Amino acid sequence: MTAAMTVKVSHVNLYRKIFRKPEPTVVVALPQDLRSALDDLAQTFTSYGTAEAGESFTCKEADAIARVLAVAGHKDEAVTWLEGHAGGDEVDDLHYTYDETDPEDEGRVLTERELVEYVEELAL
């Protein structure tokens, strides 16, 4: 595991400790109109241009939308949304990684692969 990945994992773990409380898993059949609404919502995030509007959202707000999409079974759309949002992230944002011990590391936005892992964590 690289130092950058260690920092990313620590950001994800920190996020989970601060913002999420463990909840029991409950399986509920969604009413058809809610399922249809979630599918329509997910469809709006299939365009990267729409996802770029995510730069205007805070990380917590963007994660809330991504979590709804992921839990509803639309993980690809959640990743697209977070890719658009993360385009505006900087050091100390949730979707940005850097090695604190390396003064030459300017950091970067999480890659698509890292965001896929991040969305998997959000969906838990």
MOPAC internal coordinates of N, CA, C and O (Angstrom, degrees):
PM7 1SCF
backbone

  N    0.0000 0     0.00 0     0.00 0    0    0    0
  C    1.4604 1     0.00 0     0.00 0    1    0    0
  C    1.5257 1   107.61 1     0.00 0    2    1    0
  O    1.2310 1   120.34 1   -51.22 1    3    2    1
  N    1.3262 1   116.96 1   128.78 1    3    2    1
  C    1.4588 1   121.11 1  -179.97 1    5    3    2
  C    1.5179 1   110.24 1   -77.93 1    6    5    3
  O    1.2310 1   121.49 1   -14.85 1    7    6    5
  N    1.3385 1   114.76 1   165.15 1    7    6    5
  C    1.4697 1   119.21 1   179.01 1    9    7    6
  C    1.5164 1   110.83 1   -62.10 1   10    9    7
  O    1.2310 1   120.37 1   141.32 1   11   10    9
  N    1.3529 1   116.90 1   -38.68 1   11   10    9
  C    1.4659 1   120.06 1   179.68 1   13   11   10
  C    1.5240 1   110.68 1   -63.64 1   14   13   11
  O    1.2310 1   120.65 1   140.65 1   15   14   13
  N    1.3327 1   116.37 1   -39.35 1   15   14   13
  C    1.4622 1   119.12 1   179.01 1   17   15   14
  C    1.5233 1   110.13 1   -67.86 1   18   17   15
  O    1.2310 1   120.46 1   143.64 1   19   18   17
  N    1.3452 1   116.72 1   -36.36 1   19   18   17
  C    1.4552 1   120.32 1   177.94 1   21   19   18
  C    1.5211 1   110.55 1   -61.43 1   22   21   19
  O    1.2310 1   120.68 1   137.20 1   23   22   21
  N    1.3348 1   116.30 1   -42.80 1   23   22   21
  C    1.4594 1   120.62 1   178.87 1   25   23   22
  C    1.5203 1   109.99 1   -63.70 1   26   25   23
  O    1.2310 1   120.13 1   136.63 1   27   26   25
  N    1.3412 1   117.36 1   -43.37 1   27   26   25
  C    1.4640 1   121.01 1   179.71 1   29   27   26
  C    1.5144 1   110.48 1   -61.57 1   30   29   27
  O    1.2310 1   120.59 1   134.63 1   31   30   29
  N    1.3401 1   116.49 1   -45.37 1   31   30   29
  C    1.4568 1   119.94 1   179.89 1   33   31   30
  C    1.5213 1   109.85 1   -61.89 1   34   33   31
  O    1.2310 1   120.35 1   139.60 1   35   34   33
  N    1.3375 1   116.94 1   -40.40 1   35   34   33
  C    1.4578 1   118.69 1   179.71 1   37   35   34
  C    1.5220 1   110.97 1   -66.04 1   38   37   35
  O    1.2310 1   119.83 1   145.03 1   39   38   37
  N    1.3586 1   117.93 1   -34.97 1   39   38   37
  C    1.4620 1   120.13 1   176.42 1   41   39   38
  C    1.5285 1   110.60 1   -64.07 1   42   41   39
  O    1.2310 1   120.71 1   137.05 1   43   42   41
  N    1.3329 1   116.25 1   -42.95 1   43   42   41
  C    1.4631 1   120.31 1   179.96 1   45   43   42
  C    1.5240 1   109.46 1   -64.20 1   46   45   43
  O    1.2310 1   120.37 1   133.81 1   47   46   45
  N    1.3438 1   116.89 1   -46.19 1   47   46   45
  C    1.4559 1   119.46 1  -179.97 1   49   47   46
  C    1.5177 1   111.41 1   -63.93 1   50   49   47
  O    1.2310 1   120.18 1   139.82 1   51   50   49
  N    1.3253 1   117.26 1   -40.18 1   51   50   49
  C    1.4566 1   121.09 1   177.60 1   53   51   50
  C    1.5303 1   109.73 1   -61.38 1   54   53   51
  O    1.2310 1   120.36 1   135.62 1   55   54   53
  N    1.3317 1   116.91 1   -44.38 1   55   54   53
  C    1.4597 1   121.29 1   178.68 1   57   55   54
  C    1.5276 1   109.71 1   -57.36 1   58   57   55
  O    1.2310 1   120.80 1   133.07 1   59   58   57
  N    1.3262 1   116.08 1   -46.93 1   59   58   57
  C    1.4684 1   119.41 1  -177.75 1   61   59   58
  C    1.5187 1   111.28 1   -63.49 1   62   61   59
  O    1.2310 1   120.03 1   142.00 1   63   62   61
  N    1.3239 1   117.54 1   -38.00 1   63   62   61
  C    1.4597 1   120.12 1  -179.14 1   65   63   62
  C    1.5195 1   111.87 1   -70.21 1   66   65   63
  O    1.2310 1   120.22 1   141.83 1   67   66   65
  N    1.3207 1   117.19 1   -38.17 1   67   66   65
  C    1.4594 1   121.04 1  -175.21 1   69   67   66
  C    1.5221 1   112.37 1   -81.12 1   70   69   67
  O    1.2310 1   119.94 1   132.17 1   71   70   69
  N    1.3244 1   117.72 1   -47.83 1   71   70   69
  C    1.4549 1   121.04 1  -168.01 1   73   71   70
  C    1.5271 1   115.13 1  -100.79 1   74   73   71
  O    1.2310 1   119.59 1   162.45 1   75   74   73
  N    1.2969 1   118.38 1   -17.55 1   75   74   73
  C    1.4607 1   119.09 1  -175.52 1   77   75   74
  C    1.5039 1   111.13 1  -123.06 1   78   77   75
  O    1.2310 1   121.07 1   -45.51 1   79   78   77
  N    1.2952 1   115.56 1   134.49 1   79   78   77
  C    1.4516 1   121.98 1   174.22 1   81   79   78
  C    1.5228 1   107.24 1  -101.87 1   82   81   79
  O    1.2310 1   120.39 1   -39.23 1   83   82   81
  N    1.3224 1   116.85 1   140.77 1   83   82   81
  C    1.4701 1   118.40 1   178.32 1   85   83   82
  C    1.5286 1   110.40 1   -59.70 1   86   85   83
  O    1.2310 1   121.30 1   -48.00 1   87   86   85
  N    1.2952 1   115.13 1   132.00 1   87   86   85
  C    1.4579 1   120.36 1   179.69 1   89   87   86
  C    1.5193 1   108.73 1  -126.98 1   90   89   87
  O    1.2310 1   120.30 1   -34.10 1   91   90   89
  N    1.3046 1   117.03 1   145.90 1   91   90   89
  C    1.4668 1   118.47 1   176.52 1   93   91   90
  C    1.5273 1   109.81 1   -66.03 1   94   93   91
  O    1.2310 1   121.17 1   -33.34 1   95   94   93
  N    1.3015 1   115.36 1   146.66 1   95   94   93
  C    1.4575 1   120.26 1   178.33 1   97   95   94
  C    1.5246 1   108.93 1   -79.24 1   98   97   95
  O    1.2310 1   121.21 1   -55.29 1   99   98   97
  N    1.3151 1   115.29 1   124.71 1   99   98   97
  C    1.4571 1   121.23 1   178.96 1  101   99   98
  C    1.5188 1   107.44 1  -123.20 1  102  101   99
  O    1.2310 1   120.75 1   -53.28 1  103  102  101
  N    1.3086 1   116.17 1   126.72 1  103  102  101
  C    1.4592 1   120.75 1   178.22 1  105  103  102
  C    1.5187 1   107.93 1   -97.50 1  106  105  103
  O    1.2310 1   121.18 1   -58.67 1  107  106  105
  N    1.3359 1   115.34 1   121.33 1  107  106  105
  C    1.4577 1   120.88 1  -178.06 1  109  107  106
  C    1.5228 1   108.09 1  -128.89 1  110  109  107
  O    1.2310 1   120.96 1   -48.35 1  111  110  109
  N    1.3057 1   115.77 1   131.65 1  111  110  109
  C    1.4607 1   119.58 1   174.65 1  113  111  110
  C    1.5223 1   108.04 1   -73.77 1  114  113  111
  O    1.2310 1   120.63 1   -54.64 1  115  114  113
  N    1.3263 1   116.40 1   125.36 1  115  114  113
  C    1.4534 1   120.16 1  -178.91 1  117  115  114
  C    1.5163 1   110.86 1   -81.36 1  118  117  115
  O    1.2310 1   120.74 1   -38.86 1  119  118  117
  N    1.3240 1   116.18 1   141.14 1  119  118  117
  C    1.4672 1   118.49 1   172.99 1  121  119  118
  C    1.5345 1   109.04 1   -60.62 1  122  121  119
  O    1.2310 1   120.40 1   -31.92 1  123  122  121
  N    1.3026 1   116.85 1   148.08 1  123  122  121
  C    1.4587 1   121.54 1  -175.78 1  125  123  122
  C    1.5231 1   112.24 1   -57.46 1  126  125  123
  O    1.2310 1   119.58 1   142.58 1  127  126  125
  N    1.3399 1   118.41 1   -37.42 1  127  126  125
  C    1.4653 1   119.20 1  -179.01 1  129  127  126
  C    1.5294 1   111.48 1   -68.78 1  130  129  127
  O    1.2310 1   119.76 1   146.69 1  131  130  129
  N    1.3399 1   118.06 1   -33.31 1  131  130  129
  C    1.4649 1   120.65 1   176.57 1  133  131  130
  C    1.5201 1   109.75 1   -71.47 1  134  133  131
  O    1.2310 1   119.95 1   137.20 1  135  134  133
  N    1.3236 1   117.70 1   -42.80 1  135  134  133
  C    1.4696 1   121.44 1   177.05 1  137  135  134
  C    1.5247 1   109.65 1   -58.90 1  138  137  135
  O    1.2310 1   120.31 1   135.75 1  139  138  137
  N    1.3247 1   117.01 1   -44.25 1  139  138  137
  C    1.4616 1   121.35 1   179.30 1  141  139  138
  C    1.5304 1   111.02 1   -63.22 1  142  141  139
  O    1.2310 1   120.33 1   139.41 1  143  142  141
  N    1.3365 1   116.97 1   -40.59 1  143  142  141
  C    1.4660 1   120.88 1   178.91 1  145  143  142
  C    1.5312 1   110.87 1   -64.81 1  146  145  143
  O    1.2310 1   120.42 1   139.03 1  147  146  145
  N    1.3331 1   116.81 1   -40.97 1  147  146  145
  C    1.4659 1   120.21 1   178.06 1  149  147  146
  C    1.5220 1   111.34 1   -66.10 1  150  149  147
  O    1.2310 1   120.61 1   141.35 1  151  150  149
  N    1.3319 1   116.43 1   -38.65 1  151  150  149
  C    1.4637 1   120.03 1   176.56 1  153  151  150
  C    1.5284 1   110.80 1   -63.65 1  154  153  151
  O    1.2310 1   120.23 1   139.06 1  155  154  153
  N    1.3318 1   117.17 1   -40.94 1  155  154  153
  C    1.4678 1   120.97 1   177.53 1  157  155  154
  C    1.5243 1   111.04 1   -64.39 1  158  157  155
  O    1.2310 1   120.73 1   138.02 1  159  158  157
  N    1.3342 1   116.21 1   -41.98 1  159  158  157
  C    1.4580 1   120.38 1   177.59 1  161  159  158
  C    1.5288 1   110.38 1   -60.33 1  162  161  159
  O    1.2310 1   120.81 1   133.34 1  163  162  161
  N    1.3078 1   116.06 1   -46.66 1  163  162  161
  C    1.4642 1   120.29 1   179.78 1  165  163  162
  C    1.5226 1   111.19 1   -60.44 1  166  165  163
  O    1.2310 1   120.33 1   141.63 1  167  166  165
  N    1.3188 1   116.98 1   -38.37 1  167  166  165
  C    1.4667 1   121.15 1  -179.53 1  169  167  166
  C    1.5288 1   111.38 1   -60.10 1  170  169  167
  O    1.2310 1   120.27 1   147.36 1  171  170  169
  N    1.3317 1   117.08 1   -32.64 1  171  170  169
  C    1.4704 1   119.19 1  -179.61 1  173  171  170
  C    1.5175 1   111.66 1   -68.28 1  174  173  171
  O    1.2310 1   120.04 1   159.76 1  175  174  173
  N    1.3355 1   117.53 1   -20.24 1  175  174  173
  C    1.4590 1   120.97 1  -178.30 1  177  175  174
  C    1.5246 1   113.21 1   -96.65 1  178  177  175
  O    1.2310 1   119.70 1  -171.71 1  179  178  177
  N    1.3226 1   118.18 1     8.29 1  179  178  177
  C    1.4621 1   120.09 1   177.60 1  181  179  178
  C    1.5189 1   111.35 1   -77.83 1  182  181  179
  O    1.2310 1   120.23 1   164.41 1  183  182  181
  N    1.3111 1   117.17 1   -15.59 1  183  182  181
  C    1.4694 1   121.77 1   177.94 1  185  183  182
  C    1.5187 1   108.65 1   -96.98 1  186  185  183
  O    1.2310 1   120.58 1   -54.56 1  187  186  185
  N    1.3252 1   116.50 1   125.44 1  187  186  185
  C    1.4555 1   119.38 1   178.83 1  189  187  186
  C    1.5201 1   110.54 1   -62.36 1  190  189  187
  O    1.2310 1   119.84 1   148.44 1  191  190  189
  N    1.3251 1   117.90 1   -31.56 1  191  190  189
  C    1.4614 1   120.80 1   178.38 1  193  191  190
  C    1.5183 1   111.98 1   -59.30 1  194  193  191
  O    1.2310 1   120.50 1   140.21 1  195  194  193
  N    1.3189 1   116.65 1   -39.79 1  195  194  193
  C    1.4682 1   120.61 1   176.27 1  197  195  194
  C    1.5189 1   110.28 1   -66.48 1  198  197  195
  O    1.2310 1   120.55 1   138.27 1  199  198  197
  N    1.3115 1   116.56 1   -41.73 1  199  198  197
  C    1.4584 1   120.90 1  -178.16 1  201  199  198
  C    1.5229 1   111.89 1   -64.47 1  202  201  199
  O    1.2310 1   120.29 1   150.83 1  203  202  201
  N    1.3220 1   117.06 1   -29.17 1  203  202  201
  C    1.4709 1   119.57 1   179.19 1  205  203  202
  C    1.5229 1   111.86 1   -60.58 1  206  205  203
  O    1.2310 1   120.08 1   156.27 1  207  206  205
  N    1.3143 1   117.45 1   -23.73 1  207  206  205
  C    1.4656 1   120.33 1   175.61 1  209  207  206
  C    1.5260 1   110.19 1   -62.31 1  210  209  207
  O    1.2310 1   120.61 1   160.95 1  211  210  209
  N    1.3194 1   116.44 1   -19.05 1  211  210  209
  C    1.4530 1   121.71 1   178.88 1  213  211  210
  C    1.5145 1   114.13 1   -62.46 1  214  213  211
  O    1.2310 1   120.08 1   161.91 1  215  214  213
  N    1.3250 1   117.44 1   -18.09 1  215  214  213
  C    1.4677 1   120.01 1   177.16 1  217  215  214
  C    1.5207 1   111.14 1   -61.50 1  218  217  215
  O    1.2310 1   120.27 1   157.04 1  219  218  217
  N    1.3164 1   117.10 1   -22.96 1  219  218  217
  C    1.4667 1   121.69 1  -179.56 1  221  219  218
  C    1.5263 1   112.55 1   -81.41 1  222  221  219
  O    1.2310 1   120.05 1   171.30 1  223  222  221
  N    1.3165 1   117.51 1    -8.70 1  223  222  221
  C    1.4500 1   122.60 1  -178.42 1  225  223  222
  C    1.5274 1   110.46 1   -95.57 1  226  225  223
  O    1.2310 1   120.49 1   -28.35 1  227  226  225
  N    1.3359 1   116.66 1   151.65 1  227  226  225
  C    1.4555 1   119.63 1   171.53 1  229  227  226
  C    1.5261 1   107.74 1   -71.69 1  230  229  227
  O    1.2310 1   120.77 1   -15.45 1  231  230  229
  N    1.3210 1   116.13 1   164.55 1  231  230  229
  C    1.4662 1   119.76 1   178.35 1  233  231  230
  C    1.5287 1   111.18 1   -60.71 1  234  233  231
  O    1.2310 1   120.53 1   139.14 1  235  234  233
  N    1.3093 1   116.59 1   -40.86 1  235  234  233
  C    1.4641 1   120.24 1  -179.82 1  237  235  234
  C    1.5321 1   110.42 1   -62.92 1  238  237  235
  O    1.2310 1   120.02 1   137.43 1  239  238  237
  N    1.3183 1   117.56 1   -42.57 1  239  238  237
  C    1.4708 1   121.20 1   178.36 1  241  239  238
  C    1.5239 1   110.73 1   -65.22 1  242  241  239
  O    1.2310 1   120.50 1   135.30 1  243  242  241
  N    1.3318 1   116.66 1   -44.70 1  243  242  241
  C    1.4647 1   120.71 1   179.49 1  245  243  242
  C    1.5240 1   110.52 1   -62.37 1  246  245  243
  O    1.2310 1   120.38 1   139.67 1  247  246  245
  N    1.3347 1   116.87 1   -40.33 1  247  246  245
  C    1.4601 1   120.33 1   178.46 1  249  247  246
  C    1.5241 1   111.63 1   -65.53 1  250  249  247
  O    1.2310 1   119.93 1   144.01 1  251  250  249
  N    1.3212 1   117.74 1   -35.99 1  251  250  249
  C    1.4635 1   120.41 1   178.60 1  253  251  250
  C    1.5238 1   110.67 1   -62.11 1  254  253  251
  O    1.2310 1   120.47 1   136.40 1  255  254  253
  N    1.3185 1   116.70 1   -43.60 1  255  254  253
  C    1.4700 1   120.70 1   178.08 1  257  255  254
  C    1.5228 1   110.05 1   -66.18 1  258  257  255
  O    1.2310 1   120.53 1   135.73 1  259  258  257
  N    1.3291 1   116.59 1   -44.27 1  259  258  257
  C    1.4658 1   120.50 1   179.65 1  261  259  258
  C    1.5232 1   110.75 1   -61.64 1  262  261  259
  O    1.2310 1   120.47 1   141.29 1  263  262  261
  N    1.3043 1   116.71 1   -38.71 1  263  262  261
  C    1.4665 1   119.90 1  -179.64 1  265  263  262
  C    1.5240 1   111.02 1   -64.91 1  266  265  263
  O    1.2310 1   120.20 1   135.89 1  267  266  265
  N    1.3237 1   117.23 1   -44.11 1  267  266  265
  C    1.4720 1   120.33 1   177.85 1  269  267  266
  C    1.5254 1   109.56 1   -58.80 1  270  269  267
  O    1.2310 1   120.50 1   133.74 1  271  270  269
  N    1.3217 1   116.65 1   -46.26 1  271  270  269
  C    1.4649 1   120.40 1   179.63 1  273  271  270
  C    1.5265 1   110.85 1   -61.21 1  274  273  271
  O    1.2310 1   120.39 1   133.20 1  275  274  273
  N    1.3287 1   116.86 1   -46.80 1  275  274  273
  C    1.4685 1   120.85 1  -176.80 1  277  275  274
  C    1.5202 1   111.93 1   -65.10 1  278  277  275
  O    1.2310 1   120.34 1   134.51 1  279  278  277
  N    1.3212 1   116.96 1   -45.49 1  279  278  277
  C    1.4628 1   120.64 1  -179.37 1  281  279  278
  C    1.5265 1   110.60 1   -64.58 1  282  281  279
  O    1.2310 1   120.61 1   149.05 1  283  282  281
  N    1.3274 1   116.43 1   -30.95 1  283  282  281
  C    1.4686 1   120.58 1   178.76 1  285  283  282
  C    1.5302 1   112.18 1   -80.10 1  286  285  283
  O    1.2310 1   120.74 1  -177.37 1  287  286  285
  N    1.3454 1   116.20 1     2.63 1  287  286  285
  C    1.4639 1   119.45 1   177.45 1  289  287  286
  C    1.5068 1   114.66 1    92.77 1  290  289  287
  O    1.2310 1   119.98 1  -168.40 1  291  290  289
  N    1.3079 1   117.65 1    11.60 1  291  290  289
  C    1.4703 1   122.12 1  -177.81 1  293  291  290
  C    1.5309 1   109.88 1  -111.86 1  294  293  291
  O    1.2310 1   120.86 1  -118.81 1  295  294  293
  N    1.3345 1   115.97 1    61.19 1  295  294  293
  C    1.4659 1   120.61 1  -175.92 1  297  295  294
  C    1.5280 1   112.44 1   -68.65 1  298  297  295
  O    1.2310 1   119.79 1   143.33 1  299  298  297
  N    1.3147 1   118.01 1   -36.67 1  299  298  297
  C    1.4689 1   119.74 1   178.46 1  301  299  298
  C    1.5277 1   110.75 1   -61.81 1  302  301  299
  O    1.2310 1   120.82 1   138.19 1  303  302  301
  N    1.3164 1   116.03 1   -41.81 1  303  302  301
  C    1.4562 1   120.23 1   179.13 1  305  303  302
  C    1.5344 1   110.69 1   -67.40 1  306  305  303
  O    1.2310 1   120.53 1   144.28 1  307  306  305
  N    1.3371 1   116.59 1   -35.72 1  307  306  305
  C    1.4672 1   120.45 1   176.78 1  309  307  306
  C    1.5213 1   110.71 1   -63.13 1  310  309  307
  O    1.2310 1   120.50 1   139.57 1  311  310  309
  N    1.3287 1   116.66 1   -40.43 1  311  310  309
  C    1.4664 1   120.58 1   177.91 1  313  311  310
  C    1.5243 1   110.04 1   -66.04 1  314  313  311
  O    1.2310 1   119.96 1   135.91 1  315  314  313
  N    1.3316 1   117.69 1   -44.09 1  315  314  313
  C    1.4658 1   120.81 1   178.25 1  317  315  314
  C    1.5191 1   110.51 1   -58.96 1  318  317  315
  O    1.2310 1   120.48 1   136.01 1  319  318  317
  N    1.3245 1   116.68 1   -43.99 1  319  318  317
  C    1.4642 1   121.90 1   178.37 1  321  319  318
  C    1.5306 1   110.49 1   -59.17 1  322  321  319
  O    1.2310 1   120.35 1   131.82 1  323  322  321
  N    1.3315 1   116.93 1   -48.18 1  323  322  321
  C    1.4583 1   119.80 1  -178.00 1  325  323  322
  C    1.5257 1   112.28 1   -69.27 1  326  325  323
  O    1.2310 1   120.12 1   148.83 1  327  326  325
  N    1.3314 1   117.37 1   -31.17 1  327  326  325
  C    1.4685 1   119.23 1   174.66 1  329  327  326
  C    1.5274 1   109.91 1   -61.63 1  330  329  327
  O    1.2310 1   120.86 1   135.98 1  331  330  329
  N    1.3163 1   115.95 1   -44.02 1  331  330  329
  C    1.4669 1   120.12 1   178.22 1  333  331  330
  C    1.5132 1   111.71 1   -64.49 1  334  333  331
  O    1.2310 1   120.67 1   135.69 1  335  334  333
  N    1.3302 1   116.33 1   -44.31 1  335  334  333
  C    1.4612 1   120.64 1   179.21 1  337  335  334
  C    1.5255 1   111.23 1   -63.04 1  338  337  335
  O    1.2310 1   120.69 1   133.26 1  339  338  337
  N    1.3340 1   116.28 1   -46.74 1  339  338  337
  C    1.4628 1   121.61 1  -173.47 1  341  339  338
  C    1.5234 1   112.63 1   -66.18 1  342  341  339
  O    1.2310 1   120.04 1   162.39 1  343  342  341
  N    1.3176 1   117.53 1   -17.61 1  343  342  341
  C    1.4585 1   120.06 1   177.54 1  345  343  342
  C    1.5203 1   112.69 1   -57.05 1  346  345  343
  O    1.2310 1   120.27 1   156.89 1  347  346  345
  N    1.3178 1   117.08 1   -23.11 1  347  346  345
  C    1.4575 1   121.28 1   179.40 1  349  347  346
  C    1.5206 1   113.67 1  -103.64 1  350  349  347
  O    1.2310 1   120.36 1  -177.72 1  351  350  349
  N    1.3378 1   116.92 1     2.28 1  351  350  349
  C    1.4648 1   119.97 1  -178.31 1  353  351  350
  C    1.5204 1   111.80 1   -74.39 1  354  353  351
  O    1.2310 1   121.57 1   -25.57 1  355  354  353
  N    1.3256 1   114.59 1   154.43 1  355  354  353
  C    1.4559 1   122.62 1   179.67 1  357  355  354
  C    1.5218 1   108.77 1  -133.23 1  358  357  355
  O    1.2310 1   120.83 1     0.44 1  359  358  357
  N    1.3256 1   116.01 1  -179.56 1  359  358  357
  C    1.4614 1   121.30 1   177.71 1  361  359  358
  C    1.5276 1   109.38 1   -49.72 1  362  361  359
  O    1.2310 1   120.83 1   -40.89 1  363  362  361
  N    1.3080 1   116.01 1   139.11 1  363  362  361
  C    1.4674 1   125.91 1  -179.59 1  365  363  362
  C    1.5220 1   113.93 1    77.67 1  366  365  363
  O    1.2310 1   119.22 1  -177.84 1  367  366  365
  N    1.3266 1   119.08 1     2.16 1  367  366  365
  C    1.4573 1   121.26 1   171.61 1  369  367  366
  C    1.5323 1   107.94 1   -86.37 1  370  369  367
  O    1.2310 1   120.58 1   -21.88 1  371  370  369
  N    1.3215 1   116.50 1   158.12 1  371  370  369
  C    1.4658 1   121.20 1  -175.33 1  373  371  370
  C    1.5282 1   113.99 1   -65.39 1  374  373  371
  O    1.2310 1   119.90 1   153.17 1  375  374  373
  N    1.3076 1   117.80 1   -26.83 1  375  374  373
  C    1.4643 1   120.91 1  -173.80 1  377  375  374
  C    1.5221 1   111.53 1  -106.23 1  378  377  375
  O    1.2310 1   120.63 1  -150.88 1  379  378  377
  N    1.3054 1   116.39 1    29.12 1  379  378  377
  C    1.4498 1   124.06 1  -177.25 1  381  379  378
  C    1.5207 1   107.40 1  -132.28 1  382  381  379
  O    1.2310 1   120.15 1   -41.77 1  383  382  381
  N    1.3065 1   117.33 1   138.23 1  383  382  381
  C    1.4587 1   120.25 1  -178.39 1  385  383  382
  C    1.5220 1   110.50 1  -128.73 1  386  385  383
  O    1.2310 1   121.31 1   -33.48 1  387  386  385
  N    1.2952 1   115.11 1   146.52 1  387  386  385
  C    1.4647 1   121.82 1   175.47 1  389  387  386
  C    1.5215 1   107.98 1  -160.23 1  390  389  387
  O    1.2310 1   121.21 1   -18.21 1  391  390  389
  N    1.3007 1   115.29 1   161.79 1  391  390  389
  C    1.4538 1   120.94 1   179.39 1  393  391  390
  C    1.5180 1   108.67 1   -97.14 1  394  393  391
  O    1.2310 1   120.63 1   -71.32 1  395  394  393
  N    1.3180 1   116.40 1   108.68 1  395  394  393
  C    1.4640 1   121.13 1  -176.85 1  397  395  394
  C    1.5209 1   112.81 1   -62.76 1  398  397  395
  O    1.2310 1   120.33 1   154.67 1  399  398  397
  N    1.3283 1   116.97 1   -25.33 1  399  398  397
  C    1.4573 1   120.13 1  -178.00 1  401  399  398
  C    1.5192 1   112.99 1   -85.27 1  402  401  399
  O    1.2310 1   119.96 1   171.30 1  403  402  401
  N    1.3255 1   117.69 1    -8.70 1  403  402  401
  C    1.4615 1   121.91 1  -178.62 1  405  403  402
  C    1.5244 1   109.44 1  -111.26 1  406  405  403
  O    1.2310 1   120.18 1   -75.07 1  407  406  405
  N    1.3405 1   117.27 1   104.93 1  407  406  405
  C    1.4648 1   119.69 1  -177.61 1  409  407  406
  C    1.5272 1   113.45 1   -64.80 1  410  409  407
  O    1.2310 1   120.03 1   161.77 1  411  410  409
  N    1.3343 1   117.54 1   -18.23 1  411  410  409
  C    1.4675 1   121.45 1   179.03 1  413  411  410
  C    1.5309 1   112.08 1   -84.24 1  414  413  411
  O    1.2310 1   119.83 1   166.97 1  415  414  413
  N    1.3257 1   117.93 1   -13.03 1  415  414  413
  C    1.4597 1   121.37 1  -177.69 1  417  415  414
  C    1.5235 1   109.39 1   -81.39 1  418  417  415
  O    1.2310 1   120.99 1   -70.84 1  419  418  417
  N    1.3228 1   115.71 1   109.16 1  419  418  417
  C    1.4668 1   120.45 1  -179.68 1  421  419  418
  C    1.5225 1   111.74 1   -81.50 1  422  421  419
  O    1.2310 1   120.34 1   169.06 1  423  422  421
  N    1.3144 1   116.96 1   -10.94 1  423  422  421
  C    1.4500 1   120.95 1   179.02 1  425  423  422
  C    1.5095 1   112.77 1    85.90 1  426  425  423
  O    1.2310 1   121.60 1    -5.14 1  427  426  425
  N    1.3209 1   114.54 1   174.86 1  427  426  425
  C    1.4658 1   120.97 1  -179.06 1  429  427  426
  C    1.5158 1   109.20 1  -163.60 1  430  429  427
  O    1.2310 1   121.51 1   -17.93 1  431  430  429
  N    1.3110 1   114.71 1   162.07 1  431  430  429
  C    1.4592 1   121.97 1   173.63 1  433  431  430
  C    1.5206 1   107.28 1   -71.08 1  434  433  431
  O    1.2310 1   120.54 1   -32.81 1  435  434  433
  N    1.3321 1   116.57 1   147.19 1  435  434  433
  C    1.4594 1   120.29 1   178.30 1  437  435  434
  C    1.5194 1   110.74 1   -57.02 1  438  437  435
  O    1.2310 1   120.44 1   -35.87 1  439  438  437
  N    1.3277 1   116.77 1   144.13 1  439  438  437
  C    1.4607 1   121.73 1   177.63 1  441  439  438
  C    1.5226 1   109.67 1   -75.71 1  442  441  439
  O    1.2310 1   120.96 1   -10.87 1  443  442  441
  N    1.3199 1   115.77 1   169.13 1  443  442  441
  C    1.4691 1   119.87 1   177.83 1  445  443  442
  C    1.5245 1   110.37 1   -58.72 1  446  445  443
  O    1.2310 1   120.28 1   137.55 1  447  446  445
  N    1.3106 1   117.08 1   -42.45 1  447  446  445
  C    1.4718 1   120.33 1  -179.80 1  449  447  446
  C    1.5352 1   110.70 1   -61.77 1  450  449  447
  O    1.2310 1   120.63 1   136.77 1  451  450  449
  N    1.3328 1   116.41 1   -43.23 1  451  450  449
  C    1.4593 1   120.11 1   178.20 1  453  451  450
  C    1.5208 1   111.22 1   -65.15 1  454  453  451
  O    1.2310 1   120.58 1   143.19 1  455  454  453
  N    1.3354 1   116.49 1   -36.81 1  455  454  453
  C    1.4601 1   119.73 1   178.18 1  457  455  454
  C    1.5240 1   111.61 1   -68.25 1  458  457  455
  O    1.2310 1   120.19 1   145.53 1  459  458  457
  N    1.3332 1   117.23 1   -34.47 1  459  458  457
  C    1.4670 1   120.15 1   175.90 1  461  459  458
  C    1.5266 1   108.99 1   -60.44 1  462  461  459
  O    1.2310 1   119.97 1   134.27 1  463  462  461
  N    1.3352 1   117.65 1   -45.73 1  463  462  461
  C    1.4637 1   121.24 1   177.51 1  465  463  462
  C    1.5261 1   110.89 1   -63.19 1  466  465  463
  O    1.2310 1   120.56 1   140.42 1  467  466  465
  N    1.3126 1   116.53 1   -39.58 1  467  466  465
  C    1.4575 1   122.21 1  -179.92 1  469  467  466
  C    1.5343 1   110.03 1   -62.75 1  470  469  467
  O    1.2310 1   120.13 1   135.68 1  471  470  469
  N    1.3128 1   117.36 1   -44.32 1  471  470  469
  C    1.4709 1   121.61 1   179.01 1  473  471  470
  C    1.5246 1   109.83 1   -64.85 1  474  473  471
  O    1.2310 1   119.84 1   142.39 1  475  474  473
  N    1.3162 1   117.91 1   -37.61 1  475  474  473
  C    1.4680 1   120.21 1   176.34 1  477  475  474
  C    1.5273 1   109.90 1   -58.45 1  478  477  475
  O    1.2310 1   120.47 1   139.28 1  479  478  477
  N    1.3289 1   116.70 1   -40.72 1  479  478  477
  C    1.4689 1   120.97 1   177.80 1  481  479  478
  C    1.5261 1   110.81 1   -66.20 1  482  481  479
  O    1.2310 1   120.25 1   139.09 1  483  482  481
  N    1.3227 1   117.12 1   -40.91 1  483  482  481
  C    1.4703 1   120.42 1   179.39 1  485  483  482
  C    1.5128 1   112.19 1   -62.02 1  486  485  483
  O    1.2310 1   120.89 1   146.28 1  487  486  485
  N    1.3322 1   115.90 1   -33.72 1  487  486  485
  C    1.4686 1   120.68 1  -175.31 1  489  487  486
  C    1.5337 1   112.66 1   -77.17 1  490  489  487
  O    1.2310 1   120.49 1   169.51 1  491  490  489
  N    1.3184 1   116.66 1   -10.49 1  491  490  489
  C    1.4812 1   118.90 1  -179.65 1  493  491  490
  C    1.5015 1   111.90 1   -69.77 1  494  493  491
  O    1.2310 1   120.10 1   180.00 1  495  494  493

